């Protein structure tokens, strides 16, 4: 329990940037948790699994808050949510199961590659151009499966994947963001369940106070802090230029990704 100040600080920073930039914070939370868990001498080959599971559980709370806000503004396309959610659930549960079979080394490589890609996309402001219409039910099922699986691999709410997909399909940006927030909730719930079940099924002992691959003390403290600072970040968006802060966030992602990359060798 002596690590609670570190979890509070992490939640404070993640919550602020989540409110500021409209992101779930998983890209920052996962690498920092791996550092903290390593310092706590958790089982080395399960550290990243615990970081991913804990982060996915934390996203449940931020996704629920974001969903409520976007629904209040009428920005959620519930028809899209209805058709994409079954695929989201299947992909997320399947991804969480596959993650439990992989070593931390392999997972680290996947996560570092994704974090560099996401940071570069944010830095360059790469946005897809509308080029097609929304697919039918089976197309939405397939898209949801891919989004869910990738999201469970890197513990994100899916916004980095859902918004570009919907934008390509000629969904207005405001509705793409709002619908992505709604989709993020089943991703987080299914992902958390997957990490709990697969963590409880593996034979290697996990740290005390773990629920499967979710480390409850880290979850509690980070969620508490993030829920307090997310409104501050959202308020900051409307009172100052966020371009500089966005660049700071991107730099932090590059640094965290590089730190994880160095740790691999």
VMD Tcl script that draws the C-alpha trace (Angstrom):
set ca {
  {0.00 0.00 0.00}
  {2.99 2.34 0.27}
  {2.78 2.78 -3.52}
  {-0.54 4.64 -3.36}
  {1.07 8.09 -3.98}
  {2.47 6.79 -7.29}
  {-0.95 5.53 -8.35}
  {-2.58 8.80 -7.32}
  {-0.05 10.79 -9.35}
  {-0.55 8.55 -12.37}
  {-4.32 8.90 -12.14}
  {-4.01 12.66 -11.78}
  {-1.97 13.02 -14.98}
  {-3.97 10.46 -16.97}
  {-7.28 12.03 -15.93}
  {-6.15 15.52 -16.90}
  {-4.99 14.51 -20.38}
  {-8.10 12.33 -20.86}
  {-10.31 15.33 -20.19}
  {-8.10 17.65 -22.24}
  {-7.74 15.51 -25.36}
  {-10.76 13.22 -25.14}
  {-8.69 10.03 -24.86}
  {-8.91 7.07 -22.50}
  {-5.37 7.39 -21.20}
  {-4.44 3.74 -21.70}
  {-1.39 4.53 -23.84}
  {0.13 6.42 -20.91}
  {-1.20 4.30 -18.08}
  {0.05 0.91 -19.30}
  {3.78 1.72 -19.58}
  {3.82 3.63 -16.27}
  {2.09 0.75 -14.50}
  {4.69 -1.67 -15.91}
  {7.43 0.47 -14.32}
  {5.63 0.63 -10.97}
  {4.76 -3.08 -10.97}
  {8.37 -3.88 -11.80}
  {9.53 -1.80 -8.84}
  {7.10 -3.74 -6.66}
  {8.74 -6.98 -7.84}
  {5.64 -8.50 -9.39}
  {6.18 -11.71 -11.44}
  {8.23 -10.41 -14.42}
  {6.37 -12.40 -17.09}
  {2.97 -11.20 -15.81}
  {3.75 -7.51 -15.28}
  {2.45 -6.32 -18.63}
  {-0.61 -8.56 -18.37}
  {-1.44 -6.94 -15.02}
  {-0.87 -3.47 -16.44}
  {-3.15 -4.17 -19.41}
  {-5.89 -5.71 -17.27}
  {-5.80 -2.95 -14.66}
  {-5.91 -0.26 -17.34}
  {-8.81 -1.93 -19.16}
  {-10.79 -1.99 -15.90}
  {-10.02 1.69 -15.29}
  {-11.35 2.59 -18.74}
  {-14.80 1.35 -17.67}
  {-15.20 4.41 -15.46}
  {-13.87 6.97 -17.96}
  {-15.87 5.41 -20.79}
  {-19.11 5.54 -18.76}
  {-18.55 9.22 -17.96}
  {-17.72 10.06 -21.57}
  {-20.69 8.08 -22.88}
  {-23.09 9.97 -20.64}
  {-21.73 13.34 -21.75}
  {-21.88 12.57 -25.48}
  {-25.36 11.03 -25.21}
  {-26.59 14.22 -23.53}
  {-25.42 16.15 -26.61}
  {-27.15 13.72 -28.98}
  {-23.83 12.71 -30.53}
  {-24.17 8.91 -30.23}
  {-25.36 6.89 -33.23}
  {-27.03 4.06 -31.34}
  {-27.75 2.15 -34.56}
  {-24.00 1.83 -35.14}
  {-23.47 0.86 -31.50}
  {-26.14 -1.85 -31.81}
  {-24.52 -3.52 -34.82}
  {-20.87 -3.12 -33.89}
  {-21.09 -4.20 -30.23}
  {-21.41 -7.99 -30.81}
  {-18.19 -7.93 -32.81}
  {-16.58 -5.69 -30.18}
  {-17.40 -8.19 -27.43}
  {-16.19 -11.21 -29.43}
  {-12.97 -9.51 -30.49}
  {-12.20 -8.12 -27.05}
  {-12.76 -11.42 -25.24}
  {-10.74 -13.26 -27.89}
  {-7.95 -10.71 -27.67}
  {-7.77 -10.95 -23.89}
  {-7.57 -14.74 -24.14}
  {-4.78 -14.54 -26.72}
  {-2.89 -12.00 -24.58}
  {-2.80 -14.47 -21.69}
  {-0.98 -16.94 -23.94}
  {1.76 -14.50 -24.93}
  {4.89 -13.58 -23.00}
  {5.45 -10.08 -21.68}
  {8.33 -9.71 -24.16}
  {6.07 -10.29 -27.17}
  {3.35 -8.07 -25.72}
  {5.88 -5.31 -25.10}
  {6.94 -5.36 -28.74}
  {3.31 -5.10 -29.87}
  {2.56 -2.30 -27.42}
  {5.66 -0.27 -28.28}
  {4.85 -0.50 -32.00}
  {1.31 0.69 -31.33}
  {2.34 3.53 -29.03}
  {4.82 4.87 -31.63}
  {2.15 4.62 -34.33}
  {-0.48 6.40 -32.21}
  {1.94 9.15 -31.17}
  {2.98 9.75 -34.78}
  {-0.66 9.91 -35.89}
  {-1.40 12.52 -33.21}
  {1.75 14.50 -33.99}
  {1.06 14.70 -37.73}
  {-2.70 15.08 -37.34}
  {-3.38 12.24 -39.76}
  {-7.12 12.00 -40.37}
  {-8.73 9.61 -42.88}
  {-10.92 11.03 -45.64}
  {-14.49 9.78 -46.12}
  {-14.48 7.21 -48.92}
  {-17.35 4.75 -48.32}
  {-20.60 4.09 -46.50}
  {-21.15 2.11 -43.34}
  {-21.08 -1.65 -44.04}
  {-23.96 -4.02 -43.34}
  {-24.41 -6.14 -40.25}
  {-21.68 -8.64 -41.11}
  {-19.30 -5.85 -42.06}
  {-19.96 -4.13 -38.73}
  {-19.45 -7.45 -36.96}
  {-16.05 -7.85 -38.63}
  {-15.01 -4.26 -37.97}
  {-16.05 -4.55 -34.34}
  {-14.09 -7.79 -33.93}
  {-10.90 -6.17 -35.22}
  {-11.37 -3.04 -33.10}
  {-12.12 -5.11 -30.01}
  {-9.16 -7.44 -30.45}
  {-6.62 -4.65 -31.01}
  {-8.09 -2.64 -28.12}
  {-7.71 -5.56 -25.71}
  {-4.10 -6.06 -26.83}
  {-3.08 -2.50 -25.96}
  {-5.76 -1.59 -23.36}
  {-7.44 1.33 -25.10}
  {-11.09 2.29 -25.29}
  {-11.04 1.92 -29.05}
  {-11.22 5.61 -29.93}
  {-7.98 5.52 -31.91}
  {-9.56 2.87 -34.14}
  {-13.31 3.54 -34.01}
  {-13.18 7.24 -34.89}
  {-11.06 6.72 -38.06}
  {-13.27 3.79 -39.12}
  {-16.48 5.80 -38.74}
  {-14.90 8.85 -40.39}
  {-13.97 6.78 -43.43}
  {-17.61 5.65 -43.54}
  {-18.86 9.25 -43.86}
  {-20.02 9.61 -40.25}
  {-19.74 13.21 -39.04}
  {-16.74 13.73 -36.78}
  {-18.84 14.79 -33.78}
  {-20.98 11.67 -34.11}
  {-17.91 9.51 -34.76}
  {-16.37 10.71 -31.49}
  {-19.62 10.33 -29.54}
  {-20.29 6.87 -30.95}
  {-16.71 5.86 -30.24}
  {-17.24 6.86 -26.62}
  {-20.30 4.60 -26.46}
  {-18.41 1.72 -28.07}
  {-15.59 2.18 -25.56}
  {-17.82 1.01 -22.71}
  {-18.46 -2.56 -23.98}
  {-14.79 -2.76 -24.97}
  {-13.73 -1.93 -21.42}
  {-16.28 -4.22 -19.76}
  {-15.57 -7.20 -22.03}
  {-11.83 -6.60 -21.78}
  {-11.90 -6.42 -17.98}
  {-13.92 -9.64 -17.80}
  {-11.50 -11.34 -20.18}
  {-8.47 -10.29 -18.13}
  {-10.13 -11.42 -14.89}
  {-11.12 -14.84 -16.22}
  {-7.81 -15.55 -17.96}
  {-5.80 -14.27 -15.01}
  {-7.67 -16.52 -12.60}
  {-7.24 -19.51 -14.93}
  {-3.43 -19.37 -15.12}
  {-1.38 -21.30 -12.58}
  {1.36 -18.74 -11.81}
  {0.76 -16.93 -8.47}
  {-0.26 -13.29 -8.87}
  {0.23 -10.43 -6.37}
  {-2.03 -10.17 -3.36}
  {-5.17 -8.07 -3.97}
  {-5.27 -9.11 -7.63}
  {-8.53 -10.09 -9.29}
  {-7.24 -12.07 -12.22}
  {-5.00 -9.67 -14.13}
  {-6.51 -6.61 -12.40}
  {-4.48 -5.20 -9.51}
  {-7.18 -3.64 -7.34}
  {-5.09 -1.09 -5.34}
  {-3.76 0.44 -8.56}
  {-7.25 0.46 -10.06}
  {-8.82 2.17 -7.05}
  {-6.27 4.95 -6.60}
  {-5.86 5.79 -10.31}
  {-9.62 5.89 -10.93}
  {-10.16 8.10 -7.87}
  {-7.57 10.63 -9.02}
  {-8.53 10.56 -12.71}
  {-12.20 11.22 -11.97}
  {-11.17 14.34 -10.04}
  {-8.81 15.74 -12.68}
  {-10.66 14.81 -15.89}
  {-13.14 17.72 -15.46}
  {-10.17 20.06 -14.99}
  {-8.67 18.85 -18.25}
  {-11.99 19.32 -20.03}
  {-12.28 22.85 -18.66}
  {-8.72 23.64 -19.76}
  {-9.69 22.71 -23.32}
  {-12.07 25.67 -23.42}
  {-9.88 28.31 -21.79}
  {-6.50 27.89 -23.49}
  {-4.77 26.61 -26.59}
  {-4.33 22.84 -26.35}
  {-1.87 22.44 -29.24}
  {1.17 22.81 -26.96}
  {-0.27 20.45 -24.36}
  {-1.06 17.93 -27.11}
  {2.57 18.06 -28.22}
  {3.69 17.52 -24.62}
  {1.46 14.46 -24.46}
  {2.92 13.12 -27.71}
  {6.45 13.63 -26.39}
  {5.51 11.74 -23.23}
  {4.20 8.86 -25.35}
  {7.47 8.71 -27.33}
  {9.49 8.76 -24.11}
  {7.38 6.03 -22.50}
  {7.54 3.91 -25.64}
  {11.30 4.36 -25.84}
  {11.69 3.45 -22.18}
  {9.76 0.23 -22.77}
  {11.82 -0.48 -25.89}
  {15.08 -0.08 -23.95}
  {13.70 -2.42 -21.30}
  {13.24 -5.11 -23.93}
  {17.00 -5.27 -24.46}
}
mol new
graphics top color blue
foreach p $ca { graphics top sphere $p radius 0.5 }
foreach p [lrange $ca 0 end-1] q [lrange $ca 1 end] { graphics top cylinder $p $q radius 0.2 }
display resetview
